[in-house]
Amino acid sequence: MNAIIISIGDELILGQTVDTNAAWLSQQLSSLGITVREHITVGDDINAIVGQLRRAGGMPSALNNDAVEVVLVTGGLGPTDDDLTRHALAKVLETELKLHQPSLGRIEQFFVRLNKPMSQTNHVQAMIPCGCDVLENNVGTAPGITTQIGKTPVFFLPGVPAEMKVMFDESVKDKLRQKVSAGGAEKVCAYRTLHTYGAGESSIAEMLGDMMSRGRNPVVNCTAAHSIVSIRIISRGPDEKTARVLIEPVERELRKRLGTFIFGSDEDTLAGVVGGLLRRNGSTVAVAESCTGGLLAKELTDISGSSSYFMAGWVTYSNDAKVRFLQVNPEILERYGAVSEQVACELARNACRESQTDYALSITGIAGPTGGIAGPTGGAEGKPVGLVYIGLADRGGVEVVRNVFPGGRDCVRRRAVYSALNILRLKLL
Amino acid sequence: MNAIIISIGDELILGQTVDTNAAWLSQQLSSLGITVREHITVGDDINAIVGQLRRAGGMPSALNNDAVEVVLVTGGLGPTDDDLTRHALAKVLETELKLHQPSLGRIEQFFVRLNKPMSQTNHVQAMIPCGCDVLENNVGTAPGITTQIGKTPVFFLPGVPAEMKVMFDESVKDKLRQKVSAGGAEKVCAYRTLHTYGAGESSIAEMLGDMMSRGRNPVVNCTAAHSIVSIRIISRGPDEKTARVLIEPVERELRKRLGTFIFGSDEDTLAGVVGGLLRRNGSTVAVAESCTGGLLAKELTDISGSSSYFMAGWVTYSNDAKVRFLQVNPEILERYGAVSEQVACELARNACRESQTDYALSITGIAGPTGGIAGPTGGAEGKPVGLVYIGLADRGGVEVVRNVFPGGRDCVRRRAVYSALNILRLKLL
């Protein structure tokens, strides 16, 4: 079963709002076993909306002959002049808008509950093209609409994510589930994502070999973001349980091939995994940061409950702060520079000693200017932008790793933080 | 001038990743005066990609007769088997992929800089359809591609947002600007965004009154994110200069009505504006954070060149760290708790004294658990989740402000940081 998702709104097409509805609906549809073919976004323009509805409904101007079996549309059901979805639908169906009395009653009730006067403009939200059915909105004012265009069922939902989600769950999901099971042989998807650190996308692909070939079931693919490569296993089966079972041997094989490159799965983050290991070991950590300016501490404390293992952080941005708050030897600073193995070593060792923690991480480097092109800020003394030393101290001693990270300021800072977290993770394993 | 943006990737069509590229590119295009007609997303499916490229290029299967004058495509340029954009393009152009030696050299250099072996799979990223031009990638491995399909110029950019943005800025923006100025009679948009802190969206709407009515030129609208309300002025005119001139009286009126609520415009951030004020005054700052865990330091050091005014930060997460590194009186901690006016006061005063800076900010509060529902983490002693004290010390003394911020852990932390930055901004004005 194939689907198309259409999002409507000037704010989307102008880029002022990122469309999260299409992604959310896609997840819902694929977990029902429906394949989403396309997302389409158009502005609040009646001709553009009409064009897309006709195309999706399989009318003569359609792009190709792949039958689309369901269309979900979000947006353009609000009360203002630029909300044109219901007018576009009436035009496609060659019919008129007509007041739907029960919907008007519900909208009036909505304002009574809010203890606010209803504006005259909300009337239009109860206007529905003749012959269409209404989907009740229990969260906001805009009712949804469902009908067929040609032979294709189409569901119109509000653009406000909170209203859209409730309406989908209450009024659309079960109808789609019935269609899918009536379809018989159709397939349900199950997912598993494994997150890795330490190997590039292409090395991962080499290690996986033909596991990533297309057309298999499950399919395995990967995406990269700031040196974290995430591997997704997607299986299809007649029902969710069967699909889940198909994932297991593939996951086992991936774990065998990738070993400790894998740090977590699904919703896990590197900082969350490191936090879990610290907690399990009953260990504590402190950090001393220069170029990352607090980002490492921020990532570690993003985790609720991190106060049980995260004790303290220093952002020793100036040389003076390094000397005064973490006792870096001024002679070493002078001789080797702030971005050096020696300074990373002192920062980690002294942070560990001062905070009396089991571990301390240090980061000192040249994040460079915003935007990513080497310029006057950073990168002096023959040291390139992206050069970062990361230290890890425990009671036994200190190790320091040298890196040169690619990318702009933000990218170098993120990569340095992930690298530091991963060094601690490997230590804790 | 009309544009279409095509995003490619199974992770998008499955809803596992939200497409932020299309929104970012839309903003860039509309500020150049180019009207984005549609966003289209398809999966890693060669037939789907070929279909969309043919359609966008105005070939016979096109949906409608509106000429599309430029197409931007993101994604599918990675090194793995599911990266099919370059193959789809070769098919549309009825040509072959050919090794582009300079690109291969750049990819090899990229791995040399990273001090990592290059994988054999990266070779494919240097394969370019014959007759196409290459867009250099200075941040990652995938070169971009530009060509014409039919008469329509098409630009292919990587899907990784950081790489895509740099490539757009370096290699696409100027080419588009030239096309627009050659285009003549089209309506050009000009934009101005004013960012405010300290007044809610509805208060701003009240202060603006009918300035926000639709159908005006310029149009004024606003969006809110973590208590920063941004007001956008969008004007249209026959050329950029005329459109810009229309903005001026509206901006003056907004500045008159909103005064110091406005902290900056366009690309300005609160941390950047505060940094600019510190630099102008020749002042320095230090921070002492508890619940925000490094986020305040991170925001201040996001700014390239911040080392001239940001001296040091302490993340005194544990009570012990507060006492040992910033000399908070243990009796005060005991009597009032870590989340108290008194502790915020000590943290700010002592950070200022220790770092010998002109100003020091402190934050102590209850960020609460992830997800936003009050639970066992935080929120004890009758102190609600979201309670945050912010201190500002200078050589004259300390002031502390009490807040209760709404939302989940991430939201409370962000709002606390913005509030602290704004307190310092108002002090520096």
Interface residues (C-beta under 8 A of the other chain):
Chain A: S7 L12 I13 L14 G15 Q16 T17 V18 D19 T20 A22 A23 W24 L25 S26 Q27 Q28 L29 S30 V36 R37 E38 H39 I40 T41 V42 G43 A48 G51 R55 S61 L63 N64 T80 D81 D82 C189 Y191 T193 G200 E201 S202 S203 A205 E206 M212 S213 R214 N221 C222 T223 A224 A225 H226 R232 I234 V287 E289 T292 G293 G294 L295 L296 A297 K298 L300 T301 D302 I303 S304 G305 S306 S307 F310 M311 A312 G313 W314 V315 T316 Y317 S318 D320 A321 R324 F325 E354 S355 A367 G368 P369 T370 G371 G372 I373 T377 G378 P384 G386 V404 F405 P406 G407 G408 R409 D410 C411
Chain B: S7 G9 D10 E11 L12 I13 L14 G15 Q16 T17 V18 D19 T20 A22 A23 W24 L25 S26 Q27 Q28 L29 S30 V36 R37 E38 H39 I40 T41 V42 G43 D44 A48 G51 R55 S61 L63 N64 G78 P79 T80 D81 D82 F110 R113 L114 N115 K116 M118 S119 Q120 T121 N122 N138 V139 G140 V160 A162 V166 D169 R214 G215 T223 R232 V287 E289 T292 G293 G294 L295 L296 A297 K298 L300 T301 D302 I303 S304 G305 S306 S307 F310 M311 A312 G313 W314 V315 T316 Y317 S318 D320 A321 R324 F325 E354 S355 A367 G368 P369 T370 T377 G378 R409 D410
